[in-house]
Amino acid sequence: MAESDRPREDSGGMSVREAGRRGGERVKAKYGPEFYEAIGRKGGQSTKKKYGAAFYESIGQKGGQTPKARRETLETATVARESKPE
């Protein structure tokens, strides 16, 4: 557990993680799911404006693989290609 995640023993306060969780729960209760949809849409529009539609195409091509999974796939393909007789 990181230093900032532990409750502060001297003040009896809560950890940073706990404060974040509680804050998130309050926002969720106050504004509801529509709030998150709206800010997500705004963020998506900003990203599209900044990077263009091609950016979304390129991340869509990656298919949601984690960097580790992509790396392992590339390594497997490289090993198979190198061991293949010509």
Helices and strands as residue ranges (DSSP letters): G 3-5, H 16-31, H 33-51, H 53-61, H 67-83
